[in-house]
Amino acid sequence: MNSSAPIKSPCILVCAIEPESGHCYGCGRNRDEIAGWMNFSAEFRDQIMEELPARVSKLERRPRRVTRRARLRGDTKRRDVLDISS
């Protein structure tokens, strides 16, 4: 394995766990997946990443803020804290 290859991660720096499902609002992973991410094989990480969009779509509420990482990528402009239109 090439140790210099970057590890894919679904993290968007919105780290908060939804109490009902136990999944992170930002990435959709559960605590065990977050904690073990660096130790999982690339194949297992890819398998989990395929499941994440469905998990996130089922979460009760979404975080209101735009992440710093998204702003730096230019994906989204920063919204006012009171803007709940998304």
PyMOL Python script that loads the backbone (N, CA, C, O; Angstrom):
from pymol import cmd

cmd.read_pdbstr("""\
ATOM      1  N   MET A   1       0.835  -1.190   0.000  1.00  0.00           N
ATOM      2  CA  MET A   1       0.000   0.000   0.000  1.00  0.00           C
ATOM      3  C   MET A   1       0.877   1.249   0.000  1.00  0.00           C
ATOM      4  O   MET A   1       1.879   1.300   0.713  1.00  0.00           O
ATOM      5  N   ASN A   2       0.520   2.224  -0.769  1.00  0.00           N
ATOM      6  CA  ASN A   2       1.263   3.473  -0.846  1.00  0.00           C
ATOM      7  C   ASN A   2       0.847   4.361   0.313  1.00  0.00           C
ATOM      8  O   ASN A   2      -0.270   4.879   0.325  1.00  0.00           O
ATOM      9  N   SER A   3       1.729   4.545   1.287  1.00  0.00           N
ATOM     10  CA  SER A   3       1.371   5.309   2.483  1.00  0.00           C
ATOM     11  C   SER A   3       1.266   6.805   2.224  1.00  0.00           C
ATOM     12  O   SER A   3       0.736   7.540   3.058  1.00  0.00           O
ATOM     13  N   SER A   4       1.767   7.270   1.074  1.00  0.00           N
ATOM     14  CA  SER A   4       1.685   8.701   0.780  1.00  0.00           C
ATOM     15  C   SER A   4       0.385   9.073   0.064  1.00  0.00           C
ATOM     16  O   SER A   4       0.107  10.255  -0.138  1.00  0.00           O
ATOM     17  N   ALA A   5      -0.403   8.083  -0.317  1.00  0.00           N
ATOM     18  CA  ALA A   5      -1.678   8.360  -0.985  1.00  0.00           C
ATOM     19  C   ALA A   5      -2.660   8.929   0.040  1.00  0.00           C
ATOM     20  O   ALA A   5      -2.771   8.411   1.151  1.00  0.00           O
ATOM     21  N   PRO A   6      -3.365   9.987  -0.330  1.00  0.00           N
ATOM     22  CA  PRO A   6      -4.326  10.564   0.610  1.00  0.00           C
ATOM     23  C   PRO A   6      -5.490   9.607   0.849  1.00  0.00           C
ATOM     24  O   PRO A   6      -5.904   8.874  -0.049  1.00  0.00           O
ATOM     25  N   ILE A   7      -6.004   9.628   2.065  1.00  0.00           N
ATOM     26  CA  ILE A   7      -7.145   8.799   2.419  1.00  0.00           C
ATOM     27  C   ILE A   7      -8.413   9.593   2.157  1.00  0.00           C
ATOM     28  O   ILE A   7      -8.561  10.716   2.638  1.00  0.00           O
ATOM     29  N   LYS A   8      -9.329   9.005   1.391  1.00  0.00           N
ATOM     30  CA  LYS A   8     -10.611   9.663   1.130  1.00  0.00           C
ATOM     31  C   LYS A   8     -11.390   9.768   2.432  1.00  0.00           C
ATOM     32  O   LYS A   8     -11.391   8.849   3.251  1.00  0.00           O
ATOM     33  N   SER A   9     -12.050  10.900   2.604  1.00  0.00           N
ATOM     34  CA  SER A   9     -12.857  11.108   3.796  1.00  0.00           C
ATOM     35  C   SER A   9     -14.108  11.889   3.445  1.00  0.00           C
ATOM     36  O   SER A   9     -14.045  12.838   2.663  1.00  0.00           O
ATOM     37  N   PRO A  10     -15.247  11.505   4.012  1.00  0.00           N
ATOM     38  CA  PRO A  10     -16.489  12.240   3.770  1.00  0.00           C
ATOM     39  C   PRO A  10     -16.672  13.420   4.720  1.00  0.00           C
ATOM     40  O   PRO A  10     -17.677  14.126   4.642  1.00  0.00           O
ATOM     41  N   CYS A  11     -15.722  13.637   5.603  1.00  0.00           N
ATOM     42  CA  CYS A  11     -15.847  14.686   6.621  1.00  0.00           C
ATOM     43  C   CYS A  11     -15.958  16.066   5.974  1.00  0.00           C
ATOM     44  O   CYS A  11     -15.172  16.416   5.093  1.00  0.00           O
ATOM     45  N   ILE A  12     -16.951  16.848   6.424  1.00  0.00           N
ATOM     46  CA  ILE A  12     -17.110  18.225   5.948  1.00  0.00           C
ATOM     47  C   ILE A  12     -16.987  19.218   7.109  1.00  0.00           C
ATOM     48  O   ILE A  12     -17.400  20.372   7.000  1.00  0.00           O
ATOM     49  N   LEU A  13     -16.418  18.751   8.209  1.00  0.00           N
ATOM     50  CA  LEU A  13     -16.174  19.573   9.394  1.00  0.00           C
ATOM     51  C   LEU A  13     -17.458  20.100  10.035  1.00  0.00           C
ATOM     52  O   LEU A  13     -17.463  21.182  10.621  1.00  0.00           O
ATOM     53  N   VAL A  14     -18.530  19.344   9.925  1.00  0.00           N
ATOM     54  CA  VAL A  14     -19.775  19.623  10.645  1.00  0.00           C
ATOM     55  C   VAL A  14     -19.958  18.407  11.543  1.00  0.00           C
ATOM     56  O   VAL A  14     -20.686  17.474  11.202  1.00  0.00           O
ATOM     57  N   CYS A  15     -19.302  18.426  12.678  1.00  0.00           N
ATOM     58  CA  CYS A  15     -19.235  17.248  13.527  1.00  0.00           C
ATOM     59  C   CYS A  15     -20.240  17.337  14.667  1.00  0.00           C
ATOM     60  O   CYS A  15     -19.975  17.936  15.709  1.00  0.00           O
ATOM     61  N   ALA A  16     -21.384  16.735  14.447  1.00  0.00           N
ATOM     62  CA  ALA A  16     -22.431  16.656  15.468  1.00  0.00           C
ATOM     63  C   ALA A  16     -23.231  15.399  15.188  1.00  0.00           C
ATOM     64  O   ALA A  16     -23.628  15.143  14.051  1.00  0.00           O
ATOM     65  N   ILE A  17     -23.465  14.612  16.235  1.00  0.00           N
ATOM     66  CA  ILE A  17     -24.160  13.339  16.095  1.00  0.00           C
ATOM     67  C   ILE A  17     -25.649  13.513  16.352  1.00  0.00           C
ATOM     68  O   ILE A  17     -26.048  14.091  17.364  1.00  0.00           O
ATOM     69  N   GLU A  18     -26.464  13.016  15.442  1.00  0.00           N
ATOM     70  CA  GLU A  18     -27.911  13.033  15.623  1.00  0.00           C
ATOM     71  C   GLU A  18     -28.260  11.945  16.633  1.00  0.00           C
ATOM     72  O   GLU A  18     -27.900  10.786  16.424  1.00  0.00           O
ATOM     73  N   PRO A  19     -28.951  12.284  17.724  1.00  0.00           N
ATOM     74  CA  PRO A  19     -29.194  11.324  18.799  1.00  0.00           C
ATOM     75  C   PRO A  19     -30.006  10.091  18.381  1.00  0.00           C
ATOM     76  O   PRO A  19     -29.735   8.989  18.858  1.00  0.00           O
ATOM     77  N   GLU A  20     -30.977  10.258  17.518  1.00  0.00           N
ATOM     78  CA  GLU A  20     -31.847   9.136  17.144  1.00  0.00           C
ATOM     79  C   GLU A  20     -31.094   8.039  16.394  1.00  0.00           C
ATOM     80  O   GLU A  20     -31.171   6.869  16.766  1.00  0.00           O
ATOM     81  N   SER A  21     -30.374   8.410  15.349  1.00  0.00           N
ATOM     82  CA  SER A  21     -29.714   7.413  14.498  1.00  0.00           C
ATOM     83  C   SER A  21     -28.275   7.134  14.927  1.00  0.00           C
ATOM     84  O   SER A  21     -27.745   6.055  14.667  1.00  0.00           O
ATOM     85  N   GLY A  22     -27.644   8.113  15.586  1.00  0.00           N
ATOM     86  CA  GLY A  22     -26.238   7.975  15.932  1.00  0.00           C
ATOM     87  C   GLY A  22     -25.303   8.329  14.792  1.00  0.00           C
ATOM     88  O   GLY A  22     -24.105   8.052  14.857  1.00  0.00           O
ATOM     89  N   HIS A  23     -25.849   8.948  13.734  1.00  0.00           N
ATOM     90  CA  HIS A  23     -25.034   9.346  12.588  1.00  0.00           C
ATOM     91  C   HIS A  23     -24.699  10.831  12.663  1.00  0.00           C
ATOM     92  O   HIS A  23     -25.471  11.637  13.184  1.00  0.00           O
ATOM     93  N   CYS A  24     -23.532  11.169  12.129  1.00  0.00           N
ATOM     94  CA  CYS A  24     -23.085  12.557  12.083  1.00  0.00           C
ATOM     95  C   CYS A  24     -23.915  13.336  11.068  1.00  0.00           C
ATOM     96  O   CYS A  24     -24.163  12.854   9.963  1.00  0.00           O
ATOM     97  N   TYR A  25     -24.345  14.540  11.443  1.00  0.00           N
ATOM     98  CA  TYR A  25     -25.102  15.393  10.525  1.00  0.00           C
ATOM     99  C   TYR A  25     -24.286  15.752   9.292  1.00  0.00           C
ATOM    100  O   TYR A  25     -24.838  15.883   8.200  1.00  0.00           O
ATOM    101  N   GLY A  26     -22.992  15.909   9.456  1.00  0.00           N
ATOM    102  CA  GLY A  26     -22.154  16.344   8.347  1.00  0.00           C
ATOM    103  C   GLY A  26     -21.809  15.251   7.367  1.00  0.00           C
ATOM    104  O   GLY A  26     -21.980  15.425   6.161  1.00  0.00           O
ATOM    105  N   CYS A  27     -21.320  14.116   7.863  1.00  0.00           N
ATOM    106  CA  CYS A  27     -20.827  13.081   6.951  1.00  0.00           C
ATOM    107  C   CYS A  27     -21.687  11.824   6.907  1.00  0.00           C
ATOM    108  O   CYS A  27     -21.616  11.065   5.941  1.00  0.00           O
ATOM    109  N   GLY A  28     -22.496  11.592   7.932  1.00  0.00           N
ATOM    110  CA  GLY A  28     -23.355  10.413   7.941  1.00  0.00           C
ATOM    111  C   GLY A  28     -22.761   9.196   8.619  1.00  0.00           C
ATOM    112  O   GLY A  28     -23.439   8.181   8.772  1.00  0.00           O
ATOM    113  N   ARG A  29     -21.491   9.282   9.033  1.00  0.00           N
ATOM    114  CA  ARG A  29     -20.878   8.127   9.696  1.00  0.00           C
ATOM    115  C   ARG A  29     -21.317   8.042  11.155  1.00  0.00           C
ATOM    116  O   ARG A  29     -21.728   9.038  11.751  1.00  0.00           O
ATOM    117  N   ASN A  30     -21.225   6.834  11.725  1.00  0.00           N
ATOM    118  CA  ASN A  30     -21.477   6.691  13.159  1.00  0.00           C
ATOM    119  C   ASN A  30     -20.153   6.827  13.907  1.00  0.00           C
ATOM    120  O   ASN A  30     -19.096   6.924  13.283  1.00  0.00           O
ATOM    121  N   ARG A  31     -20.204   6.834  15.214  1.00  0.00           N
ATOM    122  CA  ARG A  31     -18.986   7.069  16.015  1.00  0.00           C
ATOM    123  C   ARG A  31     -17.912   6.023  15.755  1.00  0.00           C
ATOM    124  O   ARG A  31     -16.733   6.364  15.659  1.00  0.00           O
ATOM    125  N   ASP A  32     -18.296   4.757  15.641  1.00  0.00           N
ATOM    126  CA  ASP A  32     -17.319   3.694  15.404  1.00  0.00           C
ATOM    127  C   ASP A  32     -16.630   3.866  14.051  1.00  0.00           C
ATOM    128  O   ASP A  32     -15.429   3.630  13.925  1.00  0.00           O
ATOM    129  N   GLU A  33     -17.393   4.275  13.048  1.00  0.00           N
ATOM    130  CA  GLU A  33     -16.810   4.495  11.724  1.00  0.00           C
ATOM    131  C   GLU A  33     -15.873   5.688  11.731  1.00  0.00           C
ATOM    132  O   GLU A  33     -14.823   5.656  11.090  1.00  0.00           O
ATOM    133  N   ILE A  34     -16.240   6.738  12.446  1.00  0.00           N
ATOM    134  CA  ILE A  34     -15.373   7.919  12.541  1.00  0.00           C
ATOM    135  C   ILE A  34     -14.078   7.550  13.249  1.00  0.00           C
ATOM    136  O   ILE A  34     -12.991   7.897  12.787  1.00  0.00           O
ATOM    137  N   ALA A  35     -14.196   6.846  14.369  1.00  0.00           N
ATOM    138  CA  ALA A  35     -13.017   6.487  15.164  1.00  0.00           C
ATOM    139  C   ALA A  35     -12.086   5.528  14.426  1.00  0.00           C
ATOM    140  O   ALA A  35     -10.866   5.628  14.559  1.00  0.00           O
ATOM    141  N   GLY A  36     -12.643   4.607  13.655  1.00  0.00           N
ATOM    142  CA  GLY A  36     -11.821   3.605  12.990  1.00  0.00           C
ATOM    143  C   GLY A  36     -11.446   3.916  11.559  1.00  0.00           C
ATOM    144  O   GLY A  36     -10.803   3.100  10.899  1.00  0.00           O
ATOM    145  N   TRP A  37     -11.837   5.087  11.064  1.00  0.00           N
ATOM    146  CA  TRP A  37     -11.665   5.423   9.651  1.00  0.00           C
ATOM    147  C   TRP A  37     -10.245   5.204   9.142  1.00  0.00           C
ATOM    148  O   TRP A  37     -10.059   4.635   8.066  1.00  0.00           O
ATOM    149  N   MET A  38      -9.255   5.641   9.887  1.00  0.00           N
ATOM    150  CA  MET A  38      -7.854   5.535   9.446  1.00  0.00           C
ATOM    151  C   MET A  38      -7.380   4.078   9.383  1.00  0.00           C
ATOM    152  O   MET A  38      -6.440   3.766   8.653  1.00  0.00           O
ATOM    153  N   ASN A  39      -8.020   3.196  10.139  1.00  0.00           N
ATOM    154  CA  ASN A  39      -7.599   1.794  10.181  1.00  0.00           C
ATOM    155  C   ASN A  39      -8.348   0.907   9.191  1.00  0.00           C
ATOM    156  O   ASN A  39      -7.944  -0.235   8.972  1.00  0.00           O
ATOM    157  N   PHE A  40      -9.413   1.395   8.595  1.00  0.00           N
ATOM    158  CA  PHE A  40     -10.192   0.613   7.644  1.00  0.00           C
ATOM    159  C   PHE A  40      -9.448   0.502   6.318  1.00  0.00           C
ATOM    160  O   PHE A  40      -8.645   1.366   5.963  1.00  0.00           O
ATOM    161  N   SER A  41      -9.727  -0.562   5.606  1.00  0.00           N
ATOM    162  CA  SER A  41      -9.153  -0.714   4.265  1.00  0.00           C
ATOM    163  C   SER A  41      -9.824   0.286   3.317  1.00  0.00           C
ATOM    164  O   SER A  41     -10.926   0.765   3.586  1.00  0.00           O
ATOM    165  N   ALA A  42      -9.159   0.588   2.225  1.00  0.00           N
ATOM    166  CA  ALA A  42      -9.721   1.516   1.240  1.00  0.00           C
ATOM    167  C   ALA A  42     -11.043   0.971   0.694  1.00  0.00           C
ATOM    168  O   ALA A  42     -11.973   1.737   0.440  1.00  0.00           O
ATOM    169  N   GLU A  43     -11.128  -0.336   0.517  1.00  0.00           N
ATOM    170  CA  GLU A  43     -12.349  -0.952   0.000  1.00  0.00           C
ATOM    171  C   GLU A  43     -13.504  -0.775   0.989  1.00  0.00           C
ATOM    172  O   GLU A  43     -14.627  -0.463   0.593  1.00  0.00           O
ATOM    173  N   PHE A  44     -13.220  -0.974   2.269  1.00  0.00           N
ATOM    174  CA  PHE A  44     -14.262  -0.833   3.283  1.00  0.00           C
ATOM    175  C   PHE A  44     -14.706   0.625   3.404  1.00  0.00           C
ATOM    176  O   PHE A  44     -15.896   0.899   3.557  1.00  0.00           O
ATOM    177  N   ARG A  45     -13.753   1.564   3.337  1.00  0.00           N
ATOM    178  CA  ARG A  45     -14.107   2.992   3.366  1.00  0.00           C
ATOM    179  C   ARG A  45     -14.994   3.340   2.172  1.00  0.00           C
ATOM    180  O   ARG A  45     -15.979   4.063   2.324  1.00  0.00           O
ATOM    181  N   ASP A  46     -14.653   2.831   0.988  1.00  0.00           N
ATOM    182  CA  ASP A  46     -15.468   3.086  -0.203  1.00  0.00           C
ATOM    183  C   ASP A  46     -16.884   2.525  -0.035  1.00  0.00           C
ATOM    184  O   ASP A  46     -17.858   3.154  -0.447  1.00  0.00           O
ATOM    185  N   GLN A  47     -16.988   1.354   0.565  1.00  0.00           N
ATOM    186  CA  GLN A  47     -18.296   0.737   0.799  1.00  0.00           C
ATOM    187  C   GLN A  47     -19.137   1.618   1.721  1.00  0.00           C
ATOM    188  O   GLN A  47     -20.319   1.839   1.459  1.00  0.00           O
ATOM    189  N   ILE A  48     -18.538   2.116   2.789  1.00  0.00           N
ATOM    190  CA  ILE A  48     -19.251   2.996   3.716  1.00  0.00           C
ATOM    191  C   ILE A  48     -19.653   4.283   3.003  1.00  0.00           C
ATOM    192  O   ILE A  48     -20.781   4.750   3.154  1.00  0.00           O
ATOM    193  N   MET A  49     -18.738   4.854   2.230  1.00  0.00           N
ATOM    194  CA  MET A  49     -19.020   6.125   1.546  1.00  0.00           C
ATOM    195  C   MET A  49     -20.195   6.009   0.578  1.00  0.00           C
ATOM    196  O   MET A  49     -20.907   6.990   0.362  1.00  0.00           O
ATOM    197  N   GLU A  50     -20.412   4.836  -0.005  1.00  0.00           N
ATOM    198  CA  GLU A  50     -21.560   4.633  -0.889  1.00  0.00           C
ATOM    199  C   GLU A  50     -22.878   4.725  -0.119  1.00  0.00           C
ATOM    200  O   GLU A  50     -23.894   5.130  -0.684  1.00  0.00           O
ATOM    201  N   GLU A  51     -22.873   4.356   1.157  1.00  0.00           N
ATOM    202  CA  GLU A  51     -24.083   4.362   1.989  1.00  0.00           C
ATOM    203  C   GLU A  51     -24.401   5.740   2.570  1.00  0.00           C
ATOM    204  O   GLU A  51     -25.541   5.996   2.958  1.00  0.00           O
ATOM    205  N   LEU A  52     -23.423   6.615   2.633  1.00  0.00           N
ATOM    206  CA  LEU A  52     -23.573   7.873   3.363  1.00  0.00           C
ATOM    207  C   LEU A  52     -24.633   8.826   2.815  1.00  0.00           C
ATOM    208  O   LEU A  52     -25.369   9.401   3.617  1.00  0.00           O
ATOM    209  N   PRO A  53     -24.760   9.030   1.516  1.00  0.00           N
ATOM    210  CA  PRO A  53     -25.804   9.955   1.044  1.00  0.00           C
ATOM    211  C   PRO A  53     -27.208   9.557   1.516  1.00  0.00           C
ATOM    212  O   PRO A  53     -28.011  10.419   1.873  1.00  0.00           O
ATOM    213  N   ALA A  54     -27.498   8.267   1.516  1.00  0.00           N
ATOM    214  CA  ALA A  54     -28.812   7.804   1.981  1.00  0.00           C
ATOM    215  C   ALA A  54     -28.981   8.057   3.475  1.00  0.00           C
ATOM    216  O   ALA A  54     -30.065   8.431   3.925  1.00  0.00           O
ATOM    217  N   ARG A  55     -27.937   7.857   4.228  1.00  0.00           N
ATOM    218  CA  ARG A  55     -27.998   8.103   5.678  1.00  0.00           C
ATOM    219  C   ARG A  55     -28.266   9.575   5.974  1.00  0.00           C
ATOM    220  O   ARG A  55     -29.155   9.913   6.756  1.00  0.00           O
ATOM    221  N   VAL A  56     -27.484  10.444   5.336  1.00  0.00           N
ATOM    222  CA  VAL A  56     -27.604  11.888   5.596  1.00  0.00           C
ATOM    223  C   VAL A  56     -28.991  12.387   5.204  1.00  0.00           C
ATOM    224  O   VAL A  56     -29.555  13.247   5.880  1.00  0.00           O
ATOM    225  N   SER A  57     -29.540  11.856   4.125  1.00  0.00           N
ATOM    226  CA  SER A  57     -30.855  12.316   3.674  1.00  0.00           C
ATOM    227  C   SER A  57     -31.968  11.956   4.655  1.00  0.00           C
ATOM    228  O   SER A  57     -33.034  12.571   4.627  1.00  0.00           O
ATOM    229  N   LYS A  58     -31.738  10.979   5.514  1.00  0.00           N
ATOM    230  CA  LYS A  58     -32.751  10.553   6.481  1.00  0.00           C
ATOM    231  C   LYS A  58     -32.659  11.276   7.823  1.00  0.00           C
ATOM    232  O   LYS A  58     -33.534  11.104   8.671  1.00  0.00           O
ATOM    233  N   LEU A  59     -31.630  12.069   8.028  1.00  0.00           N
ATOM    234  CA  LEU A  59     -31.464  12.749   9.315  1.00  0.00           C
ATOM    235  C   LEU A  59     -32.568  13.779   9.513  1.00  0.00           C
ATOM    236  O   LEU A  59     -32.998  14.425   8.558  1.00  0.00           O
ATOM    237  N   GLU A  60     -33.019  13.930  10.735  1.00  0.00           N
ATOM    238  CA  GLU A  60     -34.140  14.803  11.085  1.00  0.00           C
ATOM    239  C   GLU A  60     -33.938  16.260  10.713  1.00  0.00           C
ATOM    240  O   GLU A  60     -34.838  16.878  10.145  1.00  0.00           O
ATOM    241  N   ARG A  61     -32.801  16.811  11.011  1.00  0.00           N
ATOM    242  CA  ARG A  61     -32.550  18.228  10.720  1.00  0.00           C
ATOM    243  C   ARG A  61     -31.153  18.369  10.165  1.00  0.00           C
ATOM    244  O   ARG A  61     -30.303  17.497  10.344  1.00  0.00           O
ATOM    245  N   ARG A  62     -30.936  19.437   9.515  1.00  0.00           N
ATOM    246  CA  ARG A  62     -29.639  19.697   8.903  1.00  0.00           C
ATOM    247  C   ARG A  62     -28.967  20.863   9.605  1.00  0.00           C
ATOM    248  O   ARG A  62     -29.647  21.776  10.076  1.00  0.00           O
ATOM    249  N   PRO A  63     -27.656  20.848   9.682  1.00  0.00           N
ATOM    250  CA  PRO A  63     -26.965  21.999  10.249  1.00  0.00           C
ATOM    251  C   PRO A  63     -27.183  23.224   9.374  1.00  0.00           C
ATOM    252  O   PRO A  63     -27.288  23.103   8.154  1.00  0.00           O
ATOM    253  N   ARG A  64     -27.252  24.387   9.978  1.00  0.00           N
ATOM    254  CA  ARG A  64     -27.544  25.625   9.248  1.00  0.00           C
ATOM    255  C   ARG A  64     -26.313  26.302   8.693  1.00  0.00           C
ATOM    256  O   ARG A  64     -26.410  27.075   7.740  1.00  0.00           O
ATOM    257  N   ARG A  65     -25.182  26.033   9.256  1.00  0.00           N
ATOM    258  CA  ARG A  65     -24.001  26.784   8.844  1.00  0.00           C
ATOM    259  C   ARG A  65     -23.326  26.149   7.640  1.00  0.00           C
ATOM    260  O   ARG A  65     -23.474  24.956   7.378  1.00  0.00           O
ATOM    261  N   VAL A  66     -22.601  26.956   6.931  1.00  0.00           N
ATOM    262  CA  VAL A  66     -21.788  26.500   5.820  1.00  0.00           C
ATOM    263  C   VAL A  66     -20.389  26.259   6.378  1.00  0.00           C
ATOM    264  O   VAL A  66     -19.852  27.098   7.102  1.00  0.00           O
ATOM    265  N   THR A  67     -19.810  25.134   6.047  1.00  0.00           N
ATOM    266  CA  THR A  67     -18.513  24.802   6.615  1.00  0.00           C
ATOM    267  C   THR A  67     -17.399  25.661   6.024  1.00  0.00           C
ATOM    268  O   THR A  67     -17.496  26.165   4.905  1.00  0.00           O
ATOM    269  N   ARG A  68     -16.373  25.804   6.791  1.00  0.00           N
ATOM    270  CA  ARG A  68     -15.203  26.569   6.337  1.00  0.00           C
ATOM    271  C   ARG A  68     -14.582  25.895   5.111  1.00  0.00           C
ATOM    272  O   ARG A  68     -14.156  26.562   4.168  1.00  0.00           O
ATOM    273  N   ARG A  69     -14.539  24.577   5.143  1.00  0.00           N
ATOM    274  CA  ARG A  69     -13.950  23.841   4.020  1.00  0.00           C
ATOM    275  C   ARG A  69     -14.728  24.121   2.732  1.00  0.00           C
ATOM    276  O   ARG A  69     -14.121  24.311   1.677  1.00  0.00           O
ATOM    277  N   ALA A  70     -16.057  24.149   2.804  1.00  0.00           N
ATOM    278  CA  ALA A  70     -16.872  24.439   1.610  1.00  0.00           C
ATOM    279  C   ALA A  70     -16.630  25.857   1.117  1.00  0.00           C
ATOM    280  O   ALA A  70     -16.537  26.092  -0.088  1.00  0.00           O
ATOM    281  N   ARG A  71     -16.526  26.802   2.046  1.00  0.00           N
ATOM    282  CA  ARG A  71     -16.252  28.186   1.638  1.00  0.00           C
ATOM    283  C   ARG A  71     -14.895  28.291   0.964  1.00  0.00           C
ATOM    284  O   ARG A  71     -14.757  28.994  -0.037  1.00  0.00           O
ATOM    285  N   LEU A  72     -13.890  27.601   1.496  1.00  0.00           N
ATOM    286  CA  LEU A  72     -12.549  27.660   0.911  1.00  0.00           C
ATOM    287  C   LEU A  72     -12.525  27.040  -0.487  1.00  0.00           C
ATOM    288  O   LEU A  72     -11.778  27.491  -1.356  1.00  0.00           O
ATOM    289  N   ARG A  73     -13.338  26.013  -0.699  1.00  0.00           N
ATOM    290  CA  ARG A  73     -13.435  25.409  -2.030  1.00  0.00           C
ATOM    291  C   ARG A  73     -14.217  26.291  -2.979  1.00  0.00           C
ATOM    292  O   ARG A  73     -14.139  26.122  -4.196  1.00  0.00           O
ATOM    293  N   GLY A  74     -14.979  27.240  -2.427  1.00  0.00           N
ATOM    294  CA  GLY A  74     -15.795  28.105  -3.258  1.00  0.00           C
ATOM    295  C   GLY A  74     -17.141  27.490  -3.609  1.00  0.00           C
ATOM    296  O   GLY A  74     -17.847  27.995  -4.482  1.00  0.00           O
ATOM    297  N   ASP A  75     -17.507  26.387  -2.926  1.00  0.00           N
ATOM    298  CA  ASP A  75     -18.770  25.710  -3.210  1.00  0.00           C
ATOM    299  C   ASP A  75     -19.976  26.548  -2.807  1.00  0.00           C
ATOM    300  O   ASP A  75     -21.018  26.492  -3.459  1.00  0.00           O
ATOM    301  N   THR A  76     -19.841  27.307  -1.757  1.00  0.00           N
ATOM    302  CA  THR A  76     -20.983  28.011  -1.193  1.00  0.00           C
ATOM    303  C   THR A  76     -20.514  29.278  -0.515  1.00  0.00           C
ATOM    304  O   THR A  76     -19.435  29.318   0.077  1.00  0.00           O
ATOM    305  N   LYS A  77     -21.329  30.310  -0.605  1.00  0.00           N
ATOM    306  CA  LYS A  77     -21.006  31.521   0.130  1.00  0.00           C
ATOM    307  C   LYS A  77     -21.564  31.409   1.549  1.00  0.00           C
ATOM    308  O   LYS A  77     -22.501  30.648   1.793  1.00  0.00           O
ATOM    309  N   ARG A  78     -21.009  32.139   2.447  1.00  0.00           N
ATOM    310  CA  ARG A  78     -21.439  32.118   3.832  1.00  0.00           C
ATOM    311  C   ARG A  78     -22.802  32.765   3.963  1.00  0.00           C
ATOM    312  O   ARG A  78     -23.055  33.828   3.396  1.00  0.00           O
ATOM    313  N   ARG A  79     -23.674  32.120   4.712  1.00  0.00           N
ATOM    314  CA  ARG A  79     -25.020  32.642   4.949  1.00  0.00           C
ATOM    315  C   ARG A  79     -25.112  33.212   6.342  1.00  0.00           C
ATOM    316  O   ARG A  79     -24.326  32.873   7.227  1.00  0.00           O
ATOM    317  N   ASP A  80     -26.075  34.075   6.521  1.00  0.00           N
ATOM    318  CA  ASP A  80     -26.342  34.623   7.833  1.00  0.00           C
ATOM    319  C   ASP A  80     -26.790  33.503   8.756  1.00  0.00           C
ATOM    320  O   ASP A  80     -27.441  32.563   8.300  1.00  0.00           O
ATOM    321  N   VAL A  81     -26.467  33.572  10.021  1.00  0.00           N
ATOM    322  CA  VAL A  81     -26.826  32.550  10.993  1.00  0.00           C
ATOM    323  C   VAL A  81     -28.332  32.343  11.046  1.00  0.00           C
ATOM    324  O   VAL A  81     -28.787  31.225  11.288  1.00  0.00           O
ATOM    325  N   LEU A  82     -29.102  33.375  10.829  1.00  0.00           N
ATOM    326  CA  LEU A  82     -30.545  33.247  10.898  1.00  0.00           C
ATOM    327  C   LEU A  82     -31.185  32.754   9.615  1.00  0.00           C
ATOM    328  O   LEU A  82     -32.401  32.567   9.572  1.00  0.00           O
ATOM    329  N   ASP A  83     -30.408  32.541   8.579  1.00  0.00           N
ATOM    330  CA  ASP A  83     -30.934  32.059   7.305  1.00  0.00           C
ATOM    331  C   ASP A  83     -31.167  30.558   7.406  1.00  0.00           C
ATOM    332  O   ASP A  83     -30.214  29.779   7.412  1.00  0.00           O
ATOM    333  N   ILE A  84     -32.432  30.149   7.486  1.00  0.00           N
ATOM    334  CA  ILE A  84     -32.757  28.737   7.611  1.00  0.00           C
ATOM    335  C   ILE A  84     -33.437  28.233   6.344  1.00  0.00           C
ATOM    336  O   ILE A  84     -34.186  27.258   6.394  1.00  0.00           O
ATOM    337  N   SER A  85     -33.195  28.865   5.239  1.00  0.00           N
ATOM    338  CA  SER A  85     -33.872  28.520   4.000  1.00  0.00           C
ATOM    339  C   SER A  85     -33.370  27.238   3.365  1.00  0.00           C
ATOM    340  O   SER A  85     -33.977  26.774   2.399  1.00  0.00           O
ATOM    341  N   SER A  86     -32.300  26.644   3.854  1.00  0.00           N
ATOM    342  CA  SER A  86     -31.793  25.420   3.205  1.00  0.00           C
ATOM    343  C   SER A  86     -32.220  24.172   3.898  1.00  0.00           C
ATOM    344  O   SER A  86     -31.868  23.074   3.464  1.00  0.00           O
TER     345      SER A  86
END
""", "prot")
cmd.dss("prot")
cmd.show_as("cartoon", "prot")
cmd.util.cbc("prot")
cmd.orient("prot")
